[in-house]
Amino acid sequence: MKHSFLSRNLVSGIFFGLGLAAFVDETIFHQLLHWHHFYDKSTTAIGLVSDGLFHAFSWFATIAGLFMLADLRRRRAFWLKRWWGGMLLGSGGFQLYDGTIQHKAMRIHQIRYVDNLWVYDWVWNISAAILLMIGIILTIKTGKRARENTYDS
């Protein structure tokens, strides 16, 4: 498989994973549970607008990933395991960024506003790290397999 198709499988998965994680976060924690908004340092109205922009981002990323996926399938260059690696990298990377940068460094929102916030932080960030590690492992394995196939031919 050509290097460009390897990269495109990975990038398609990353976009889809980013969009999926953002969509799940926004749908469950923002809309259904009402734990927080994307931006909680202002009024509720601003929080709702920030949620709308966040929702639009998640759909743009998801749709971009799916368009790339459709193109890969059309060219018969789709590699499911490589794509899953990218998807897990995107999901885990987004969640870890959200949990460390947005929640802690920038403090634009917290997962939930409770006394024992550390429990939520640990669960959030550990699950993000697990997704990220599995994505890294799949990406490394598929990269090695692609190099082996290239050199064998």
N, C-alpha and C positions, 0 to 999 in steps of 0.2 A: 504494500500500500504506500502511495506517495506520502511524503512528509506533510504536504499541504492538507491532505485529507485527514491525516492524524491530528493535526492542529485544529482543523475545522470540526472534527468530532468532539474534541475537547472543549473548544470555545462554545459550540452549540450547547453542550451539556452544562457548561458554566453559566451561560445566560439563562437557560431553563431553570437550573438550580437556584440561582439568585432570585429569579422571578417567583418560583414556587415557594421558597422560604419567606420572601417578603409577603407574598399573598397569604400564606398560612398565618404568619405573624399578625398581619393587619386584620384578617378576618376573625381569627380566634381571640387574640388579646385586645385588639382595639374595638371591634364591633360587637362581638358576642359577649365577652366577659367584661368589657368596659374597664380594663385594668389601667390603661394609659392611652395617650394619643402619641402620634409620632413626635410632636413638639408640645411639651407640657409646661413651658415657661411663660405662657401667656393665657389668654382667655380660652374658654371652651370653644368659641367660634373659630379662633385661630387653630386650635387643636384639630378641629374637624376639617378645616381647609388643608392642614398639613397631612392629615390622613388621606384625603382625596388625592393629593399630589403623590404621596407614597404609594397609593393603590395604582395610580397611573404608571408610575415607575415599574411596579411589579408586573403589570400587564405588558408594557413595552419590552421588558427583558424576556418574559415568557414567550411572547409572540416572535421576537427576534430569534430566540433559540429554536422555536418550532419551524420557522422559515428555513433556517440553516439545516435543520434536520431533514425537512422535506427535500431540499436540494441534495443533500448527501444520499438520501434514499433513491432519488431520481438518477443520480450518477452511479448508483450501486457501490457507494463508498462508505456506507454507514457501518460503524463498528459498535455494537451495543455495549460491550464491556468498557470500551474507551469512553463512550458517551456517558455511561453511568458514573465513571470516575470523575468526569467533568461536572456532572450534575451534583455529586456529593461534595466536590470541591466548592462549587458555587453556593450550595446550601449551607455547608458548614462554615465556609468563609464569611458569608453574609451574617450568619448567626453569631459567630465569634466577634466579628467587627461590631455588630449591634451591641452585644453584651459587654464588650470592653471599651470601645471608643464612645459609642453613643450613650450607654448607660453610666459608665464610670468616668471617663475622661471629659466628655462634653457635658454630661448630666442633662441632656435634653429631655430624657424621660427615664423612668425606672421600669422594671418588669411589672412590679406591683408596689403599691404604696402601703407597706405593712411594717411592723416592728422587726420581724426576723427576715429581712430582705436577703441576707446572705444565703439562705436556703435556696431561694429562687435563682440568685446569681450563680451559685455552684451548679445547680441542675441545668440551667440554661447554657453555661459555658462548657461544662463537661460534655453535654450532648452535642454541642457544636464541635468540640475537639474530636469526638468519636467520629462524627460524619466526615470531618476534614481528614482524619487519619485514614479512614477507609478509602476516601477519594484519592489520597496520595498513593496508597498502596496499589490501587487499581491502575492509576496513571503510570506508575513506575513499571508495573508488570506488563501493561500493554505496550509501553514504550520499548521495553527490553524485547518483547516478542516481535515487535515490528522490526527492530534492528536485526534480530536473528534471522527473520525471514528475508530481509533485504540482502544480508550477506550470504545466505544459502543459495540464492538464485543466481 
